[in-house]
Amino acid sequence: MKSEPDEFSWESLWARGSTESIWDGVRNHQAAGFLRAMQAGHEALFYHTGSERRIVGIMQVTRAAFPDPTDASGRFVSVGVRALRPLAVPVPLALLRADPAFTDCPLVRQPRLSVMPITPVHWAGILGHADAS
């Protein structure tokens, strides 16, 4: 799940502790479909987009999809999230692009999509990069 750090950063989420935050404002239909598939208890990576372009933390979905309160049309959804832990070392998109194991990773193939699934293999690889750096 991606956010501009100037808009909503990992540090902002982390500072809220176990308090639920609403992940809203997603207006791409494909990304919204991925939000709809999330269930409470799922984990998600927090990615700073913009000039940073790096994965910085892990969050947990606290509430499955519900109507996005910022969407007057009623077509889009939000989920509740809370911070679990920061990555030991942030993982830059450039590092994933350089790693052949991530050629088919949605973050590498569709980097502009704000919400996307990550396979267990890619998840483990990302955490491996965070621990190995």
C-alpha positions, -999 to +999 in steps of 0.1 A: +000+000+000+015+033-011+013+068+002+031+101-005+051+107+027+041+144+026+004+133+026+005+104+051+038+089+062+049+058+079+060+080+108+024+094+111+010+059+112+037+047+136+030+076+160-007+065+163+004+032+178-024+007+180-050+033+170-068+024+137-062+047+108-084+048+077-067+040+044-088+061+021-086+081-012-079+052-035-096+060-068-082+034-092-106+006-098-080-021-098-064-009-066-099-006-050-105-042-060-074-052-040-086-032-010-120-051-012-101-084-010-083-074+023-095-089+055-089-080+091-056-096+102-039-094+068-005-077+068+005-051+042+037-033+034+038+005+037+055+020+007+066+057+005+061+068-031+072+101-047+108+110-042+115+082-017+102+051-035+109+026-008+091+001+015+094+013+050+071-007+073+046-034+079+010-027+089-020-048+097-055-045+083-078-039+113-111-036+094-121-051+060-134-028+032-161-003+040-174+027+021-147+054+017-159+084+037-140+107+012-159+094-018-192+112-025-200+088-053-201+057-030-181+036-054-148+033-036-138+017-003-114+022+026-098-003+050-087+002+086-049-003+093-025+000+121+013+000+122+030-033+132+067-026+128+092-006+107+115-025+084+151-028+098+163-010+067+139+005+041+139-014+008+142+009-023+123+002-054+156+005-073+169-025-054+139-046-063+141-036-100+178-047-100+169-081-085+158-107-111+136-124-085+112-094-087+108-092-124+071-103-121+064-084-089+035-060-093+055-032-076+081-035-103+056-040-132+030-015-121+048+009-098+020+036-101-007+013-087-014+024-051-026-010-037-014-044-050-010-079-038+025-093-030+031-130-032+046-148-002+078-153-022+081-116-029+072-107+007+099-130+020+124-115-005+115-079+005+120-088+042+153-105+033+165-073+016+154-053+047+174-077+070+204-081+047+210-044+041 
